[in-house]
Amino acid sequence: RNILDEGLCNNKKLQYTKRKGGQSMGVEINMDATLNRLFAGFKKLSPLLVGIGVTTGLILFLPKNILAKMALDNIPDKIKMIIGIVFIVSIAVIVSIIFFQLFSCVGNALKKRRWLAQKKLLYLRLSPEQRGILIELLHSDGMTEWFDPTAGIINHLESNDFITKTQPAMFFGIGGAAPVAYAPQAWLIDWYNEEPQMFT
């Protein structure tokens, strides 16, 4: 006979110990992961959800002569009420998903626009030497140049998302490193293509 021992709850995680035939077996249930799986279907439209909404809608609103051909014209009122509830709930969920997806897209677009505006402002505040490195990089063949990865000016440009390494850095002892190929970040290339006069 299976005996369910005491459940331990820690950080929204329930852990049960189950004994069977003198042997114990640990079963861990993560409540957060369970809830995420439970509501995962509500994060995007699914064919099943759309199919339920369309099917229940057709049953409710198709003309009686068409429903009669499918033997659906004599559905009991209780069943019709259930179909109506399912239709309303499915449509409400579909509308909610579409609304939140649109809201998320607009929010992400605004965040990206603010982020780009901050980066452009930061570019204008760079020293002439720092800006010169970026202009040289953007005008070079293949938009790739080799720089010392330990140089402070290069580290500043990299940490502020102006440039990125195209290969891992190789360090030799304390303070020594081989030159590394750097390329502009994608957003900087896009800005350069849109407004090349800013990089002269």
C-alpha positions as a printed NumPy array, in Angstrom:
array([[  0.   ,   0.   ,   0.   ],
       [  1.321,   3.422,  -0.955],
       [  1.863,   5.833,   1.932],
       [  2.125,   9.546,   1.142],
       [  4.522,  11.185,   3.591],
       [  4.656,  14.77 ,   4.688],
       [  4.855,  17.389,   1.887],
       [  7.497,  20.043,   2.264],
       [  6.802,  23.48 ,   0.754],
       [  9.712,  25.814,  -0.021],
       [  9.732,  28.734,  -2.499],
       [  6.484,  27.659,  -4.139],
       [  7.901,  24.164,  -4.59 ],
       [  6.192,  21.122,  -3.103],
       [  8.187,  17.979,  -2.46 ],
       [  6.574,  14.678,  -1.597],
       [  8.17 ,  11.402,  -0.57 ],
       [  6.384,   8.284,  -1.708],
       [  7.204,   4.895,  -0.258],
       [  6.399,   1.707,  -2.064],
       [  7.489,  -1.8  ,  -1.068],
       [  9.948,  -0.484,   1.544],
       [ 11.653,   1.805,  -0.985],
       [ 11.328,   5.582,  -1.006],
       [ 11.001,   7.651,  -4.138],
       [ 11.209,  11.473,  -4.199],
       [  8.738,  13.346,  -6.382],
       [  9.282,  17.09 ,  -6.753],
       [  6.552,  19.345,  -8.106],
       [  7.459,  22.886,  -9.148],
       [  4.273,  24.934,  -8.816],
       [  5.586,  27.805, -10.979],
       [  6.441,  25.439, -13.831],
       [  3.075,  23.715, -13.496],
       [  1.195,  27.006, -13.711],
       [  3.31 ,  28.125, -16.658],
       [  2.457,  24.93 , -18.541],
       [ -1.196,  25.271, -17.576],
       [ -1.507,  28.794, -18.988],
       [  0.956,  28.402, -21.859],
       [ -1.914,  27.888, -24.282],
       [ -3.32 ,  31.323, -23.447],
       [ -0.16 ,  33.145, -24.548],
       [ -0.826,  32.66 , -28.246],
       [ -3.653,  31.721, -30.56 ],
       [ -3.987,  28.004, -31.169],
       [ -5.87 ,  26.244, -33.98 ],
       [ -7.882,  24.364, -31.344],
       [ -9.086,  27.56 , -29.665],
       [ -9.997,  29.191, -32.982],
       [-11.698,  25.988, -34.115],
       [-13.821,  25.856, -30.968],
       [-14.869,  29.489, -31.4  ],
       [-15.743,  29.063, -35.081],
       [-17.587,  25.76 , -34.567],
       [-19.701,  26.951, -31.666],
       [-20.426,  30.188, -33.513],
       [-21.628,  28.337, -36.595],
       [-23.88 ,  26.102, -34.516],
       [-25.42 ,  29.138, -32.834],
       [-25.828,  31.453, -35.828],
       [-26.209,  29.338, -38.969],
       [-29.709,  29.34 , -40.542],
       [-31.955,  26.486, -39.436],
       [-32.189,  24.991, -42.939],
       [-28.416,  24.523, -43.02 ],
       [-28.351,  23.106, -39.485],
       [-31.163,  20.715, -40.452],
       [-29.037,  19.246, -43.22 ],
       [-26.421,  18.419, -40.568],
       [-29.027,  17.17 , -38.069],
       [-28.18 ,  20.019, -35.704],
       [-31.526,  21.81 , -35.732],
       [-33.006,  20.001, -32.727],
       [-30.312,  20.555, -30.129],
       [-31.756,  20.697, -26.584],
       [-31.815,  24.112, -24.922],
       [-29.406,  23.004, -22.183],
       [-26.859,  21.911, -24.797],
       [-27.367,  25.183, -26.656],
       [-26.717,  27.074, -23.436],
       [-23.456,  25.168, -22.922],
       [-22.46 ,  25.825, -26.546],
       [-23.225,  29.512, -26.044],
       [-21.067,  29.684, -22.925],
       [-18.204,  27.925, -24.712],
       [-18.554,  30.352, -27.631],
       [-18.491,  33.434, -25.4  ],
       [-15.501,  32.175, -23.392],
       [-13.507,  31.183, -26.478],
       [-14.179,  34.52 , -28.201],
       [-13.251,  36.395, -25.024],
       [ -9.97 ,  34.463, -24.775],
       [ -9.183,  35.047, -28.465],
       [ -9.85 ,  38.782, -28.152],
       [ -7.735,  38.947, -24.981],
       [ -4.824,  37.156, -26.633],
       [ -4.944,  39.459, -29.664],
       [ -5.152,  42.532, -27.419],
       [ -2.212,  41.517, -25.247],
       [ -0.111,  40.539, -28.272],
       [ -0.75 ,  43.93 , -29.86 ],
       [ -0.034,  45.634, -26.537],
       [  3.208,  43.665, -26.231],
       [  4.27 ,  44.534, -29.797],
       [  3.591,  48.24 , -29.232],
       [  5.417,  48.146, -25.897],
       [  8.443,  46.414, -27.413],
       [  8.52 ,  48.898, -30.298],
       [  8.438,  51.835, -27.876],
       [ 11.18 ,  50.288, -25.741],
       [ 13.348,  49.75 , -28.823],
       [ 12.753,  53.335, -29.959],
       [ 13.733,  54.706, -26.544],
       [ 16.787,  52.443, -26.454],
       [ 17.914,  53.633, -29.912],
       [ 17.347,  57.269, -28.929],
       [ 19.556,  56.767, -25.851],
       [ 22.272,  55.11 , -27.947],
       [ 22.202,  57.904, -30.529],
       [ 22.47 ,  60.507, -27.772],
       [ 25.373,  58.592, -26.247],
       [ 27.09 ,  58.523, -29.652],
       [ 26.834,  62.306, -29.913],
       [ 28.449,  62.586, -26.456],
       [ 31.443,  60.449, -27.404],
       [ 34.853,  62.062, -27.602],
       [ 36.228,  62.838, -31.076],
       [ 38.682,  59.948, -30.7  ],
       [ 35.952,  57.459, -29.786],
       [ 33.715,  58.662, -32.603],
       [ 36.645,  58.502, -35.006],
       [ 37.141,  54.81 , -34.264],
       [ 33.482,  54.1  , -35.055],
       [ 33.612,  56.131, -38.28 ],
       [ 36.796,  54.327, -39.332],
       [ 35.157,  50.996, -38.581],
       [ 31.987,  51.806, -40.536],
       [ 33.987,  53.01 , -43.558],
       [ 36.405,  50.061, -43.578],
       [ 36.201,  47.088, -45.944],
       [ 33.775,  44.566, -44.505],
       [ 33.204,  46.913, -41.549],
       [ 35.848,  45.02 , -39.584],
       [ 38.987,  46.338, -37.879],
       [ 41.529,  44.884, -35.461],
       [ 41.953,  46.527, -32.063],
       [ 43.635,  45.808, -28.747],
       [ 40.884,  44.295, -26.522],
       [ 42.6  ,  45.641, -23.399],
       [ 42.471,  49.284, -24.544],
       [ 40.157,  51.405, -22.416],
       [ 38.602,  53.198, -25.372],
       [ 37.724,  49.877, -27.039],
       [ 36.28 ,  48.477, -23.837],
       [ 34.129,  51.598, -23.469],
       [ 32.732,  51.268, -26.996],
       [ 32.092,  47.56 , -26.536],
       [ 30.42 ,  47.888, -23.125],
       [ 28.077,  50.549, -24.527],
       [ 26.991,  48.329, -27.453],
       [ 28.703,  50.267, -30.227],
       [ 31.011,  47.444, -31.322],
       [ 31.322,  43.717, -30.762],
       [ 34.056,  41.105, -31.096],
       [ 33.856,  38.803, -34.089],
       [ 36.164,  36.262, -32.416],
       [ 37.306,  35.392, -28.887],
       [ 40.148,  37.386, -27.37 ],
       [ 43.486,  35.668, -26.696],
       [ 45.353,  36.926, -23.611],
       [ 49.077,  36.399, -22.962],
       [ 50.01 ,  36.87 , -19.349],
       [ 49.064,  39.957, -17.368],
       [ 47.921,  42.844, -19.512],
       [ 48.889,  41.273, -22.843],
       [ 46.483,  40.301, -25.582],
       [ 46.508,  39.718, -29.318],
       [ 44.53 ,  42.165, -31.512],
       [ 40.932,  41.118, -32.018],
       [ 38.587,  41.779, -34.933],
       [ 35.695,  44.077, -34.067],
       [ 32.548,  44.956, -36.02 ],
       [ 29.828,  47.563, -35.456],
       [ 26.651,  46.513, -33.698],
       [ 23.655,  45.953, -35.998],
       [ 21.779,  49.024, -34.753],
       [ 24.793,  51.229, -35.542],
       [ 25.018,  49.842, -39.079],
       [ 21.302,  50.509, -39.607],
       [ 21.699,  54.082, -38.374],
       [ 24.725,  54.553, -40.62 ],
       [ 22.731,  53.37 , -43.647],
       [ 19.825,  55.672, -42.758],
       [ 21.857,  58.773, -41.86 ],
       [ 25.385,  58.488, -43.267],
       [ 25.924,  62.231, -42.697],
       [ 26.185,  61.512, -38.973],
       [ 29.383,  59.539, -39.572],
       [ 31.557,  61.956, -41.494]])
